[in-house]
């Protein structure tokens, strides 16, 4: 009986050793950000190529380009969107922001002013115009006016305290 047990144990151990043991596979996460963004850009470019009058595709393409710091390409997409909807103040404000980011504060201010002309209550058009006037163009008096307009429209804005401090600095600086 002892001999039988030893034989069974030996067979069991040898069979156990014969099993193919696979190392656990480590799954490397697929980089979602850049690849996903590239895929999104490709899909949006296809959409505007297939339907050049697709306003939402142009806007979304501009937004993705802006979010990835491709400001020239964002401006191009936003210009196409504005050809389809010239009164779209959000697109104008985003395009103005892109112009500022490529060192064109004059064009940025122009777009912000156009947005304000279309919608005088557009918060970010006033705030962004104030930023460009204060920090890029050097028109402190007009910057204060835009910041005050922004605060008048939204006194409890998330950045209201910061804007108030900036107004105080602009008023005391020469």
Secondary structure by P-SEA (a helix, b strand, c coil): caaaaaaaaaaaaaaaaacccccccccccccccaaaaaaaaaaaaaaaaacccaaaaaaaaaaaaaaacaaaaaaaaaaaaaaaccccaaaaaaaaaaaaaaccaaaaaaaaaaaaaaccccaaaaaaaaaaacccccaaaaaaaaaaaaaaacccccaaaaaaaaaaaaaacc
